[in-house]
Amino acid sequence: MPNHTEIYRKDAEKYHELISKQNNLTNIIKQIRPFKGLDIVDLGAGTGRLTSVLVEEAKSIIALDASEEMLKITKEKLEKTGFTNWKTQVSDLRKLSLQDQSADLIVAGWSICYLGSSNNPYWEQDIYKVIKEMKRALRRNGTIIIFETLGTGVKTPSPPDFLKKYYAALVNQYCFSHQSIRLDYTFDDMQQAEELTRFFFGSDLSNRVVKENLVHLPECVGIWWL
Ligand SMILES: C[S@@+](CC[C@H](N)C(=O)[O-])C[C@H]1O[C@@H](n2cnc3c(N)ncnc32)[C@H](O)[C@@H]1O
């Protein structure tokens, strides 16, 4: 499996190319919490997949991430939009550089999982810290929406073993509601499918992509909201 920390430091552009092959999540977020006029925070914003759609209707949006390289792409994209209601900030999810009760909506896409993985011996404490920080920054009646993987290359939810305890904790311990959706990749051609899947998911999936001609690659995504 490729080293994702390294990717987020050195290969942000290529990560962005990969996720540009998935649909955007505007309507899904709107169904859970219409976001017009809200103060929003995007945790682990990366190259701005969520920030760049939310910025259009937000009162304000802050994109936080541990990786300056990833945020650089978000910044470049947002500068081109002409919107001025945003900022980017390097920050760890466990200690958010946010004021108390300053956000109406907090979103986190595929980012908390790096702390929630049971390969992290401190995953329970880390998840506790992240949730506590989100609740501290959230206003009364605020909403948290978390997106995480339920499997790439699968048509029905199949969460990775190392994330199962974190997902269970979101529902059982922290009382999040949950649903799952499909968020498939549609690559331009086979060569691109092979290259981008190898880059991020590694050779097992990429070999399967070639063998099964998966230019359209299924992916399942979990959504948790509170
Ligand atoms: C898979 S990317 C997701 C990016 C973006 N949210 C998206 O939907 O494409 C994961 C991001 O989480 C960030 N991240 C991982 N652990 C973090 C932490 N402890 N604090 C802040 N950001 C973190 C990484 O730097 C990376 O940009």
The ligand as a MOL file (V3000), in Angstrom:
LIG
                    3D

  0  0  0     0  0            999 V3000
M  V30 BEGIN CTAB
M  V30 COUNTS 27 29 0 0 0
M  V30 BEGIN ATOM
M  V30 1 C -7.7240 11.3270 1.6330 0
M  V30 2 S -7.2440 12.9980 1.9270 0 CHG=1
M  V30 3 C -8.8600 13.7790 1.9140 0
M  V30 4 C -8.8110 15.1860 1.4430 0
M  V30 5 C -10.1640 15.8280 1.1760 0
M  V30 6 N -10.9440 15.9350 2.3810 0
M  V30 7 C -10.9360 15.0620 0.1260 0
M  V30 8 O -12.1090 14.7810 0.3630 0
M  V30 9 O -10.3940 14.7750 -0.9360 0 CHG=-1
M  V30 10 C -6.8320 13.0260 3.6480 0
M  V30 11 C -6.3600 14.3860 4.1520 0
M  V30 12 O -6.3590 14.3510 5.5850 0
M  V30 13 C -5.2180 15.0460 6.0450 0
M  V30 14 N -4.9090 14.5620 7.3930 0
M  V30 15 C -4.6120 13.3060 7.7720 0
M  V30 16 N -4.3790 13.2620 9.0950 0
M  V30 17 C -4.5230 14.5300 9.5610 0
M  V30 18 C -4.4080 15.1320 10.8510 0
M  V30 19 N -4.0930 14.4180 11.9360 0
M  V30 20 N -4.6220 16.4520 10.9590 0
M  V30 21 C -4.9530 17.2020 9.8660 0
M  V30 22 N -5.0830 16.6850 8.6220 0
M  V30 23 C -4.8720 15.3660 8.4740 0
M  V30 24 C -4.1440 14.7200 5.0150 0
M  V30 25 O -3.0860 15.6580 5.0420 0
M  V30 26 C -4.9390 14.7360 3.7180 0
M  V30 27 O -4.9240 15.9970 3.0980 0
M  V30 END ATOM
M  V30 BEGIN BOND
M  V30 1 1 1 2
M  V30 2 1 2 3
M  V30 3 1 2 10
M  V30 4 1 3 4
M  V30 5 1 4 5
M  V30 6 1 5 6
M  V30 7 1 5 7
M  V30 8 2 7 8
M  V30 9 1 7 9
M  V30 10 1 10 11
M  V30 11 1 11 12
M  V30 12 1 11 26
M  V30 13 1 12 13
M  V30 14 1 13 14
M  V30 15 1 13 24
M  V30 16 1 14 15
M  V30 17 1 14 23
M  V30 18 2 15 16
M  V30 19 1 16 17
M  V30 20 1 17 18
M  V30 21 2 17 23
M  V30 22 1 18 19
M  V30 23 2 18 20
M  V30 24 1 20 21
M  V30 25 2 21 22
M  V30 26 1 22 23
M  V30 27 1 24 25
M  V30 28 1 24 26
M  V30 29 1 26 27
M  V30 END BOND
M  V30 END CTAB
M  END
